[in-house]
Amino acid sequence: MDLINNIRIHNELKEGKLLNEKGELNECGYSTKVIKEYERKSIKAKNYRIKEWDYYFISNSRIGIALTFGDIGYIGSAGVTLFNFDEPSYKTQSDLTLCPFGKFNFPNYPHTIQKLEYNSSKIKLSFENIKSDDSNSNEEKIIKYLKCTSTNFDGNGNSLIVDIKLTDLPKDSMVIATPFNNFPNAFYYNCKTNNMIAQGTIKLNDKTHLFNPENSLAVLDWGRGVWPFEFTTWYWGSLSCRLDDDRTFGFNIGYGFGNTSASTENMIFLDGNAHKFDEIQFEIPKNLDTNEDDYMSDWKFTSNDKRLEMIFKPIINRFENTNLLLIKSTANQVFGKFTGTAILDDGTPIHFKDKLGFAEKVCNKW
C-alpha cells in the first residue's frame, strides 16, 4: 500500500472491462463514474454465487421509502419499506423467489436506458430509466421512474402505491471494484449515487404522502459481484440532504466489503462533486450490561485523515434476522440524524446539523 503522511494513495480505475478471461478483476480501485464494463456472462463462478441488486431510498426527512430488488443466487427478493420518522415507525413487505439464477436480467449499468421489473401477487415493482427530452441540453440525461404496488400492505386489505420520479443525477458517484482475499473469482462492483432529486407520491389507506423536489432526495445502491460463502460483516452509511444554503450535500461511507487495500468507498459529495477521503471508523456504543452493540444510542464516526467527524442520533432500527438454509443474515439498518463537519479537497469545512440518513451493520453468510 502506498502512503503519503500515513494516508493511502487510492488507485483510480481506468476504462475497460471489469473482468479478464479468467473471471478475475482486471483492476481494483475506485472511480466517480461507472467506467468498467460489467457483464454477467464474463463471471467464472456458479450461478448461485452471483449477487445482483438495486436498492433505492427516498426521503423528505419526515417520510421515507426503501425499494429493493435483488438476485443473490439461491433467492430472489423484492421489498418495500415505508418509514415514518415523526412517529417513529416502519413497515416492510417483501416477496421471495427460489433460485432465480439470473432470470431477472439485471442491467449491466445503473444509469443507462433500461427497465427492471418484478411481478407477483404480493408486490409489483418497476425501475425504469428513460432519456430526458430536455431540449436545452446537449448531454443525454436520464430520468428514473420507480413504481411499486404492494397488496394488503397494512394488513387491512389496503395496497401501498409508490410512484416516484428521480431527476438531476449528479456528476459524480461512488464506484468501487473490490476483490476478496483467497477467492480469485470473487469480486464486488458497486455504484452508490447520492442526492438524486425526487418527486412523486406514496398512497396508503386514503392517505397520500408527497415528495417535492425542494425537499426530497434519493440514493441508489447498485451492486454486482460474486461473494465467497463465509461470514462477512460490513458497515455502510449514507446521507443525502440539503444544507441551509440549499446546496446538496451527502456522503457514502463503509468498509467490510472485501479487500479495500486499493481504495476505500468513502466519499463526500457537494453539489454533485465528489471529494475522496481515506478510512472511516464506525463507533457503535456498547450496552454496559451485555457488552452487545447498543444501536439506539448515539454513534460516533471518525476518519483517519480528519476529513469527516460526526455524531449520529438514531431514530429507527430496521432490524432483520434471516435464516433460510444456506442464507444467514443479521442486519441492523439504523436511521437517524447526523451532525458534524466534512472537509472538502480544497480544505473548506462543511458543517451540517440534524440531517437524516442511515448507518448499518450487517452480518451475512450467503
Sequence and secondary structure as in RCSB ss.txt:
>XXXX:A:sequence
MDLINNIRIHNELKEGKLLNEKGELNECGYSTKVIKEYERKSIKAKNYRIKEWDYYFISNSRIGIALTFGDIGYI
GSAGVTLFNFDEPSYKTQSDLTLCPFGKFNFPNYPHTIQKLEYNSSKIKLSFENIKSDDSNSNEEKIIKYLKCTS
TNFDGNGNSLIVDIKLTDLPKDSMVIATPFNNFPNAFYYNCKTNNMIAQGTIKLNDKTHLFNPENSLAVLDWGRG
VWPFEFTTWYWGSLSCRLDDDRTFGFNIGYGFGNTSASTENMIFLDGNAHKFDEIQFEIPKNLDTNEDDYMSDWK
FTSNDKRLEMIFKPIINRFENTNLLLIKSTANQVFGKFTGTAILDDGTPIHFKDKLGFAEKVCNKW
>XXXX:A:secstr
  EETTEE   B  SEESB TTS BS  EEESS  EE  GGG  S GGGEEEEEEEEEE SSEEEEEEEEE SSE
EEEEEEEEETTTTEEEEEEEEEE  TTTT   SSSSSSEEEEEE SSEEEEEEEEE   TT SS  EEEEEEEEE
TTTTSSS  EEEEEEEE   S  EEEEEEETTEEEEEEEEEEEEEEEEEEEEEETTEEEEE TTT EEEEEEEEE
E  SS EEEEEEEEEEE TTS EEEEEEEE SS  SS    EEEETTEEEE   EEEE  B TTT SB TTS EE
EEETTSSEEEEEEEEEEEEEEEEETTEEEEEEEEEEEEEEEEE TTS EEEEEEEEEEEEEEEEE 
